[in-house]
Amino acid sequence: AYNGGTNGNGSVFALGTNGTGFKILHCFTNANGSHRTNYDGGNPYAGLIIAGSTLYGTSCNGGTGGNGTVFKVNIDGRGFTNLHSFTMGALNISIDLTNNDGANPFAGLFLSDSTLYGAAETGGTNGYGTVFALNTNGTGFKVLHTFSMKSGSSPHGNSDGADPVAALVLSGKTLYGTGSFGGTVNRGTIFALSTNGMDFKTLYSFGQESGDGGLPWGGMAFSGNSLYGTTYNGGSGGNGTVFRLSVIPPLTINCSGTNVIVSWPTNGMGFDFSGLNLQATTNL
């Protein structure tokens, strides 16, 4: 819950699927001072993820830097741990807050093995957000990508996107996400990068085609070779779109008589097909 609780800074709760047994697992503490700092965070906006008996989440405010936290808590409410507090940073009149690690993570987390992946809406060296990773025990925090500075002239776009507010999705070793703004005409982007932070690619900038939508504030789902998601506005009616983006290019197969020629795609859409070999036999 974003607000409320005993201190007004939100809570983590549980209840049975039949509506019984409601229980408060954690109430975020009072935030103090001009930077609204505390030890645990405040105002959790995104949903939680669960692994075993542990819940993981983000709060977009609070923490020792006042700019949000990544936390975990057991499903019985015990063992609350602040895994990372986003640093305080500095305010700039022309852009959002800048720091080294990001700030205000409205997005939820994605867990793979013992690594949590997430996005911070603002902060980073340019003030337009970051993609980050850290271990489930709170160690090894790493900024995988810092979104670039936006243009000073209209439409104030950039090459990679800005202000990510939706959770990432993972396929293989590639993370996919959206920037709610930025891109060619500042209408948002779909991007991909490796889990080690390499090979960042902008897969699509909204506003390139008529009716494609804009401001992809929601998360995406991966199915087959395509990503599915939504935009907040745009489209033919101006009230948003549901979109699909194919991210794995297909093989090219040409048949000529008894000959079949299969061509592998080159690197694209976050996938590297180099080094793959085709095995064939006339006796299946």
Short mmCIF file of the C-alpha atoms (twelve columns), coordinates in Angstrom:
data_MODEL
# 
_entry.id   MODEL 
# 
loop_
_atom_site.group_PDB 
_atom_site.id 
_atom_site.type_symbol 
_atom_site.label_atom_id 
_atom_site.label_alt_id 
_atom_site.label_comp_id 
_atom_site.label_asym_id 
_atom_site.label_seq_id 
_atom_site.Cartn_x 
_atom_site.Cartn_y 
_atom_site.Cartn_z 
_atom_site.pdbx_PDB_model_num 
ATOM 1   C CA . ALA A 1   0.000   0.000   0.000   1 
ATOM 2   C CA . TYR A 2   1.467   3.351   -1.107  1 
ATOM 3   C CA . ASN A 3   0.163   5.357   1.872   1 
ATOM 4   C CA . GLY A 4   -1.383  4.683   5.261   1 
ATOM 5   C CA . GLY A 5   -0.166  2.332   7.932   1 
ATOM 6   C CA . THR A 6   0.713   3.479   11.424  1 
ATOM 7   C CA . ASN A 7   3.147   6.113   10.108  1 
ATOM 8   C CA . GLY A 8   1.424   7.148   6.902   1 
ATOM 9   C CA . ASN A 9   4.270   5.864   4.705   1 
ATOM 10  C CA . GLY A 10  2.623   2.697   3.467   1 
ATOM 11  C CA . SER A 11  2.621   -0.962  4.395   1 
ATOM 12  C CA . VAL A 12  3.162   -4.522  3.227   1 
ATOM 13  C CA . PHE A 13  0.193   -6.804  3.869   1 
ATOM 14  C CA . ALA A 14  -1.140  -10.310 3.308   1 
ATOM 15  C CA . LEU A 15  -4.575  -11.892 3.244   1 
ATOM 16  C CA . GLY A 16  -6.138  -15.180 2.242   1 
ATOM 17  C CA . THR A 17  -7.508  -15.592 -1.271  1 
ATOM 18  C CA . ASN A 18  -10.989 -15.882 0.274   1 
ATOM 19  C CA . GLY A 19  -10.582 -12.446 1.894   1 
ATOM 20  C CA . THR A 20  -9.896  -13.674 5.442   1 
ATOM 21  C CA . GLY A 21  -6.802  -13.421 7.621   1 
ATOM 22  C CA . PHE A 22  -5.696  -9.898  6.705   1 
ATOM 23  C CA . LYS A 23  -2.320  -9.176  8.306   1 
ATOM 24  C CA . ILE A 24  0.095   -6.236  8.248   1 
ATOM 25  C CA . LEU A 25  3.596   -7.594  7.594   1 
ATOM 26  C CA . HIS A 26  5.445   -4.269  7.789   1 
ATOM 27  C CA . CYS A 27  4.604   -0.597  8.282   1 
ATOM 28  C CA . PHE A 28  7.205   1.795   6.913   1 
ATOM 29  C CA . THR A 29  8.580   4.149   9.541   1 
ATOM 30  C CA . ASN A 30  8.358   7.923   9.840   1 
ATOM 31  C CA . ALA A 31  10.554  9.871   7.419   1 
ATOM 32  C CA . ASN A 32  12.468  12.765  8.904   1 
ATOM 33  C CA . GLY A 33  14.148  15.968  7.751   1 
ATOM 34  C CA . SER A 34  13.965  17.866  4.479   1 
ATOM 35  C CA . HIS A 35  15.066  14.772  2.541   1 
ATOM 36  C CA . ARG A 36  12.480  12.535  4.255   1 
ATOM 37  C CA . THR A 37  14.965  9.858   5.298   1 
ATOM 38  C CA . ASN A 38  14.455  6.744   7.415   1 
ATOM 39  C CA . TYR A 39  15.940  3.258   7.685   1 
ATOM 40  C CA . ASP A 40  13.442  1.195   5.681   1 
ATOM 41  C CA . GLY A 41  11.860  3.311   2.917   1 
ATOM 42  C CA . GLY A 42  8.383   4.584   2.237   1 
ATOM 43  C CA . ASN A 43  5.529   4.680   -0.261  1 
ATOM 44  C CA . PRO A 44  5.880   1.309   -2.013  1 
ATOM 45  C CA . TYR A 45  4.245   1.698   -5.417  1 
ATOM 46  C CA . ALA A 46  4.931   -1.579  -7.262  1 
ATOM 47  C CA . GLY A 47  3.796   -5.109  -6.571  1 
ATOM 48  C CA . LEU A 48  5.910   -7.624  -4.693  1 
ATOM 49  C CA . ILE A 49  7.622   -10.754 -5.969  1 
ATOM 50  C CA . ILE A 50  7.988   -13.946 -3.933  1 
ATOM 51  C CA . ALA A 51  10.727  -16.579 -3.755  1 
ATOM 52  C CA . GLY A 52  10.204  -19.349 -1.247  1 
ATOM 53  C CA . SER A 53  9.134   -17.663 1.980   1 
ATOM 54  C CA . THR A 54  10.619  -14.250 1.127   1 
ATOM 55  C CA . LEU A 55  8.951   -11.222 -0.453  1 
ATOM 56  C CA . TYR A 56  10.993  -8.637  -2.371  1 
ATOM 57  C CA . GLY A 57  9.897   -5.122  -3.269  1 
ATOM 58  C CA . THR A 58  10.783  -1.480  -3.812  1 
ATOM 59  C CA . SER A 59  9.733   1.729   -2.125  1 
ATOM 60  C CA . CYS A 60  9.951   4.906   -4.164  1 
ATOM 61  C CA . ASN A 61  10.793  7.179   -1.215  1 
ATOM 62  C CA . GLY A 62  12.588  7.017   2.117   1 
ATOM 63  C CA . GLY A 63  15.702  5.111   3.033   1 
ATOM 64  C CA . THR A 64  18.933  6.664   4.220   1 
ATOM 65  C CA . GLY A 65  19.110  8.822   1.081   1 
ATOM 66  C CA . GLY A 66  15.415  9.651   0.903   1 
ATOM 67  C CA . ASN A 67  15.192  8.354   -2.660  1 
ATOM 68  C CA . GLY A 68  13.748  4.900   -2.137  1 
ATOM 69  C CA . THR A 69  14.846  1.395   -1.234  1 
ATOM 70  C CA . VAL A 70  14.941  -2.234  -2.291  1 
ATOM 71  C CA . PHE A 71  13.738  -4.437  0.583   1 
ATOM 72  C CA . LYS A 72  12.808  -7.966  1.582   1 
ATOM 73  C CA . VAL A 73  10.565  -9.384  4.285   1 
ATOM 74  C CA . ASN A 74  9.456   -12.888 5.189   1 
ATOM 75  C CA . ILE A 75  5.863   -13.900 4.448   1 
ATOM 76  C CA . ASP A 76  5.211   -14.015 8.220   1 
ATOM 77  C CA . GLY A 77  6.372   -10.373 8.587   1 
ATOM 78  C CA . ARG A 78  9.699   -11.213 10.181  1 
ATOM 79  C CA . GLY A 79  13.181  -10.420 8.939   1 
ATOM 80  C CA . PHE A 80  12.547  -7.086  7.240   1 
ATOM 81  C CA . THR A 81  15.808  -6.011  5.570   1 
ATOM 82  C CA . ASN A 82  16.698  -2.879  3.638   1 
ATOM 83  C CA . LEU A 83  18.835  -4.319  0.823   1 
ATOM 84  C CA . HIS A 84  19.714  -0.971  -0.772  1 
ATOM 85  C CA . SER A 85  19.014  2.713   -0.134  1 
ATOM 86  C CA . PHE A 86  19.297  4.934   -3.179  1 
ATOM 87  C CA . THR A 87  21.667  7.798   -2.497  1 
ATOM 88  C CA . MET A 88  20.734  11.411  -1.888  1 
ATOM 89  C CA . GLY A 89  22.320  13.103  -4.901  1 
ATOM 90  C CA . ALA A 90  21.852  16.680  -6.046  1 
ATOM 91  C CA . LEU A 91  18.985  18.618  -7.607  1 
ATOM 92  C CA . ASN A 92  19.396  20.456  -10.884 1 
ATOM 93  C CA . ILE A 93  17.000  23.135  -12.106 1 
ATOM 94  C CA . SER A 94  16.899  21.834  -15.686 1 
ATOM 95  C CA . ILE A 95  16.727  18.084  -14.978 1 
ATOM 96  C CA . ASP A 96  15.717  15.699  -12.231 1 
ATOM 97  C CA . LEU A 97  17.895  14.635  -9.316  1 
ATOM 98  C CA . THR A 98  21.303  13.222  -10.230 1 
ATOM 99  C CA . ASN A 99  23.342  10.653  -8.317  1 
ATOM 100 C CA . ASN A 100 25.350  7.493   -8.944  1 
ATOM 101 C CA . ASP A 101 22.757  4.746   -8.542  1 
ATOM 102 C CA . GLY A 102 19.278  6.045   -9.418  1 
ATOM 103 C CA . ALA A 103 16.313  7.285   -7.422  1 
ATOM 104 C CA . ASN A 104 12.596  6.681   -6.853  1 
ATOM 105 C CA . PRO A 105 12.110  3.084   -8.056  1 
ATOM 106 C CA . PHE A 106 8.402   2.967   -8.944  1 
ATOM 107 C CA . ALA A 107 8.985   -0.283  -10.847 1 
ATOM 108 C CA . GLY A 108 8.844   -3.720  -9.301  1 
ATOM 109 C CA . LEU A 109 11.650  -6.271  -9.407  1 
ATOM 110 C CA . PHE A 110 12.505  -9.333  -11.477 1 
ATOM 111 C CA . LEU A 111 14.308  -12.229 -9.770  1 
ATOM 112 C CA . SER A 112 16.627  -14.658 -11.558 1 
ATOM 113 C CA . ASP A 113 18.593  -17.146 -9.458  1 
ATOM 114 C CA . SER A 114 19.909  -14.945 -6.631  1 
ATOM 115 C CA . THR A 115 19.921  -11.650 -8.548  1 
ATOM 116 C CA . LEU A 116 17.262  -8.936  -8.450  1 
ATOM 117 C CA . TYR A 117 16.850  -6.648  -11.474 1 
ATOM 118 C CA . GLY A 118 15.009  -3.342  -11.383 1 
ATOM 119 C CA . ALA A 119 14.690  0.200   -12.696 1 
ATOM 120 C CA . ALA A 120 14.771  3.590   -10.985 1 
ATOM 121 C CA . GLU A 121 12.647  6.336   -12.514 1 
ATOM 122 C CA . THR A 122 15.032  9.235   -11.879 1 
ATOM 123 C CA . GLY A 123 18.595  9.721   -10.713 1 
ATOM 124 C CA . GLY A 124 21.724  8.375   -12.312 1 
ATOM 125 C CA . THR A 125 24.396  10.642  -13.724 1 
ATOM 126 C CA . ASN A 126 21.941  12.328  -16.118 1 
ATOM 127 C CA . GLY A 127 18.837  12.367  -13.923 1 
ATOM 128 C CA . TYR A 128 16.657  10.216  -16.193 1 
ATOM 129 C CA . GLY A 129 16.858  6.911   -14.388 1 
ATOM 130 C CA . THR A 130 18.837  3.698   -14.278 1 
ATOM 131 C CA . VAL A 131 18.589  -0.060  -14.694 1 
ATOM 132 C CA . PHE A 132 20.221  -1.894  -11.788 1 
ATOM 133 C CA . ALA A 133 20.980  -5.305  -10.337 1 
ATOM 134 C CA . LEU A 134 21.811  -6.554  -6.839  1 
ATOM 135 C CA . ASN A 135 22.015  -9.839  -5.005  1 
ATOM 136 C CA . THR A 136 19.163  -11.031 -2.800  1 
ATOM 137 C CA . ASN A 137 21.435  -10.602 0.251   1 
ATOM 138 C CA . GLY A 138 21.952  -6.909  -0.597  1 
ATOM 139 C CA . THR A 139 25.486  -7.215  -1.936  1 
ATOM 140 C CA . GLY A 140 26.823  -6.534  -5.409  1 
ATOM 141 C CA . PHE A 141 24.672  -3.534  -6.342  1 
ATOM 142 C CA . LYS A 142 25.488  -2.533  -9.923  1 
ATOM 143 C CA . VAL A 143 24.135  0.080   -12.311 1 
ATOM 144 C CA . LEU A 144 23.621  -1.734  -15.609 1 
ATOM 145 C CA . HIS A 145 22.553  1.331   -17.605 1 
ATOM 146 C CA . THR A 146 22.149  5.058   -17.042 1 
ATOM 147 C CA . PHE A 147 19.715  6.737   -19.414 1 
ATOM 148 C CA . SER A 148 21.197  9.529   -21.471 1 
ATOM 149 C CA . MET A 149 20.581  13.255  -21.350 1 
ATOM 150 C CA . LYS A 150 17.518  14.461  -23.248 1 
ATOM 151 C CA . SER A 151 17.758  17.139  -25.913 1 
ATOM 152 C CA . GLY A 152 17.267  20.731  -24.836 1 
ATOM 153 C CA . SER A 153 15.135  21.485  -27.874 1 
ATOM 154 C CA . SER A 154 11.635  20.196  -28.596 1 
ATOM 155 C CA . PRO A 155 10.588  17.368  -28.543 1 
ATOM 156 C CA . HIS A 156 13.308  16.803  -25.895 1 
ATOM 157 C CA . GLY A 157 14.057  13.237  -26.960 1 
ATOM 158 C CA . ASN A 158 17.152  11.076  -26.644 1 
ATOM 159 C CA . SER A 159 18.488  7.823   -28.051 1 
ATOM 160 C CA . ASP A 160 17.630  5.303   -25.335 1 
ATOM 161 C CA . GLY A 161 14.605  6.447   -23.316 1 
ATOM 162 C CA . ALA A 162 14.032  8.011   -19.923 1 
ATOM 163 C CA . ASP A 163 12.125  7.605   -16.662 1 
ATOM 164 C CA . PRO A 164 11.488  3.825   -16.546 1 
ATOM 165 C CA . VAL A 165 8.514   3.094   -14.291 1 
ATOM 166 C CA . ALA A 166 7.635   -0.503  -15.253 1 
ATOM 167 C CA . ALA A 167 9.235   -3.777  -14.186 1 
ATOM 168 C CA . LEU A 168 11.744  -5.515  -16.432 1 
ATOM 169 C CA . VAL A 169 11.262  -8.938  -18.017 1 
ATOM 170 C CA . LEU A 170 14.015  -11.467 -18.665 1 
ATOM 171 C CA . SER A 171 14.522  -13.969 -21.482 1 
ATOM 172 C CA . GLY A 172 17.746  -15.939 -21.407 1 
ATOM 173 C CA . LYS A 173 20.456  -13.432 -20.591 1 
ATOM 174 C CA . THR A 174 18.571  -10.434 -22.008 1 
ATOM 175 C CA . LEU A 175 16.547  -7.920  -20.012 1 
ATOM 176 C CA . TYR A 176 13.701  -6.019  -21.676 1 
ATOM 177 C CA . GLY A 177 12.042  -2.858  -20.401 1 
ATOM 178 C CA . THR A 178 10.396  0.431   -21.288 1 
ATOM 179 C CA . GLY A 179 11.273  4.067   -20.818 1 
ATOM 180 C CA . SER A 180 8.089   6.004   -20.110 1 
ATOM 181 C CA . PHE A 181 9.541   9.052   -21.898 1 
ATOM 182 C CA . GLY A 182 12.527  9.761   -24.115 1 
ATOM 183 C CA . GLY A 183 13.282  8.190   -27.444 1 
ATOM 184 C CA . THR A 184 13.087  9.914   -30.816 1 
ATOM 185 C CA . VAL A 185 10.111  12.165  -29.999 1 
ATOM 186 C CA . ASN A 186 9.985   11.791  -26.204 1 
ATOM 187 C CA . ARG A 187 7.081   9.318   -26.312 1 
ATOM 188 C CA . GLY A 188 8.917   6.419   -24.699 1 
ATOM 189 C CA . THR A 189 10.977  3.429   -25.780 1 
ATOM 190 C CA . ILE A 190 11.318  -0.339  -25.607 1 
ATOM 191 C CA . PHE A 191 14.881  -1.414  -24.852 1 
ATOM 192 C CA . ALA A 192 17.013  -4.506  -24.313 1 
ATOM 193 C CA . LEU A 193 20.331  -5.107  -22.584 1 
ATOM 194 C CA . SER A 194 22.341  -8.050  -21.336 1 
ATOM 195 C CA . THR A 195 22.217  -8.974  -17.650 1 
ATOM 196 C CA . ASN A 196 25.841  -7.834  -17.360 1 
ATOM 197 C CA . GLY A 197 24.877  -4.370  -18.598 1 
ATOM 198 C CA . MET A 198 26.409  -4.782  -22.051 1 
ATOM 199 C CA . ASP A 199 24.846  -4.582  -25.531 1 
ATOM 200 C CA . PHE A 200 22.153  -1.996  -24.745 1 
ATOM 201 C CA . LYS A 201 19.783  -1.575  -27.705 1 
ATOM 202 C CA . THR A 202 16.781  0.648   -28.277 1 
ATOM 203 C CA . LEU A 203 14.313  -1.702  -29.925 1 
ATOM 204 C CA . TYR A 204 11.554  0.812   -30.608 1 
ATOM 205 C CA . SER A 205 10.793  4.511   -30.074 1 
ATOM 206 C CA . PHE A 206 7.095   5.350   -29.799 1 
ATOM 207 C CA . GLY A 207 5.799   8.093   -32.057 1 
ATOM 208 C CA . GLN A 208 7.639   6.757   -35.118 1 
ATOM 209 C CA . GLU A 209 4.428   5.426   -36.699 1 
ATOM 210 C CA . SER A 210 0.909   6.810   -36.774 1 
ATOM 211 C CA . GLY A 211 -1.255  5.362   -34.011 1 
ATOM 212 C CA . ASP A 212 1.473   3.362   -32.275 1 
ATOM 213 C CA . GLY A 213 0.817   4.931   -28.877 1 
ATOM 214 C CA . GLY A 214 3.010   6.646   -26.356 1 
ATOM 215 C CA . LEU A 215 4.112   6.645   -22.725 1 
ATOM 216 C CA . PRO A 216 4.482   2.887   -22.033 1 
ATOM 217 C CA . TRP A 217 3.943   3.069   -18.287 1 
ATOM 218 C CA . GLY A 218 2.819   -0.539  -17.792 1 
ATOM 219 C CA . GLY A 219 4.954   -3.657  -17.740 1 
ATOM 220 C CA . MET A 220 5.477   -6.090  -20.604 1 
ATOM 221 C CA . ALA A 221 4.991   -9.833  -20.975 1 
ATOM 222 C CA . PHE A 222 7.169   -12.163 -23.042 1 
ATOM 223 C CA . SER A 223 5.531   -14.937 -25.067 1 
ATOM 224 C CA . GLY A 224 7.144   -16.881 -27.882 1 
ATOM 225 C CA . ASN A 225 9.327   -14.446 -29.789 1 
ATOM 226 C CA . SER A 226 7.307   -11.347 -28.929 1 
ATOM 227 C CA . LEU A 227 6.877   -8.744  -26.217 1 
ATOM 228 C CA . TYR A 228 3.372   -7.533  -25.358 1 
ATOM 229 C CA . GLY A 229 2.529   -4.325  -23.518 1 
ATOM 230 C CA . THR A 230 0.393   -1.215  -23.289 1 
ATOM 231 C CA . THR A 231 0.773   2.530   -23.706 1 
ATOM 232 C CA . TYR A 232 -0.938  5.162   -21.597 1 
ATOM 233 C CA . ASN A 233 -2.111  7.324   -24.486 1 
ATOM 234 C CA . GLY A 234 -1.941  7.703   -28.248 1 
ATOM 235 C CA . GLY A 235 -3.344  5.270   -30.759 1 
ATOM 236 C CA . SER A 236 -6.173  5.997   -33.181 1 
ATOM 237 C CA . GLY A 237 -8.502  7.020   -30.354 1 
ATOM 238 C CA . GLY A 238 -5.912  8.865   -28.291 1 
ATOM 239 C CA . ASN A 239 -6.508  6.703   -25.223 1 
ATOM 240 C CA . GLY A 240 -3.677  4.208   -25.484 1 
ATOM 241 C CA . THR A 241 -2.755  1.006   -27.279 1 
ATOM 242 C CA . VAL A 242 -1.963  -2.660  -26.748 1 
ATOM 243 C CA . PHE A 243 1.163   -3.518  -28.724 1 
ATOM 244 C CA . ARG A 244 3.296   -6.449  -29.789 1 
ATOM 245 C CA . LEU A 245 6.962   -6.321  -30.765 1 
ATOM 246 C CA . SER A 246 8.692   -9.339  -32.291 1 
ATOM 247 C CA . VAL A 247 12.198  -9.485  -30.864 1 
ATOM 248 C CA . ILE A 248 13.690  -12.717 -32.232 1 
ATOM 249 C CA . PRO A 249 14.167  -12.559 -36.001 1 
ATOM 250 C CA . PRO A 250 13.171  -15.789 -37.749 1 
ATOM 251 C CA . LEU A 251 15.442  -18.051 -39.770 1 
ATOM 252 C CA . THR A 252 15.360  -17.537 -43.526 1 
ATOM 253 C CA . ILE A 253 14.528  -20.792 -45.317 1 
ATOM 254 C CA . ASN A 254 14.702  -21.069 -49.104 1 
ATOM 255 C CA . CYS A 255 13.808  -24.243 -50.984 1 
ATOM 256 C CA . SER A 256 14.986  -24.969 -54.525 1 
ATOM 257 C CA . GLY A 257 14.295  -28.435 -55.777 1 
ATOM 258 C CA . THR A 258 15.962  -30.833 -53.350 1 
ATOM 259 C CA . ASN A 259 18.110  -28.082 -51.803 1 
ATOM 260 C CA . VAL A 260 17.144  -26.303 -48.607 1 
ATOM 261 C CA . ILE A 261 19.157  -23.229 -47.635 1 
ATOM 262 C CA . VAL A 262 18.825  -21.977 -44.066 1 
ATOM 263 C CA . SER A 263 20.268  -18.575 -43.144 1 
ATOM 264 C CA . TRP A 264 20.820  -17.502 -39.551 1 
ATOM 265 C CA . PRO A 265 19.898  -13.901 -38.713 1 
ATOM 266 C CA . THR A 266 22.655  -11.513 -37.741 1 
ATOM 267 C CA . ASN A 267 22.820  -9.827  -34.351 1 
ATOM 268 C CA . GLY A 268 19.582  -8.016  -33.674 1 
ATOM 269 C CA . MET A 269 16.950  -7.183  -31.084 1 
ATOM 270 C CA . GLY A 270 19.229  -8.188  -28.212 1 
ATOM 271 C CA . PHE A 271 20.091  -11.632 -29.571 1 
ATOM 272 C CA . ASP A 272 23.431  -12.784 -30.967 1 
ATOM 273 C CA . PHE A 273 23.137  -15.766 -33.333 1 
ATOM 274 C CA . SER A 274 26.802  -15.853 -34.339 1 
ATOM 275 C CA . GLY A 275 28.491  -19.178 -33.764 1 
ATOM 276 C CA . LEU A 276 25.298  -21.245 -34.063 1 
ATOM 277 C CA . ASN A 277 25.538  -24.283 -36.354 1 
ATOM 278 C CA . LEU A 278 22.857  -26.057 -38.351 1 
ATOM 279 C CA . GLN A 279 22.879  -29.851 -37.980 1 
ATOM 280 C CA . ALA A 280 21.172  -31.893 -40.694 1 
ATOM 281 C CA . THR A 281 20.690  -35.504 -41.761 1 
ATOM 282 C CA . THR A 282 18.884  -37.298 -44.555 1 
ATOM 283 C CA . ASN A 283 17.824  -40.037 -42.115 1 
ATOM 284 C CA . LEU A 284 15.801  -38.502 -39.299 1 
# 
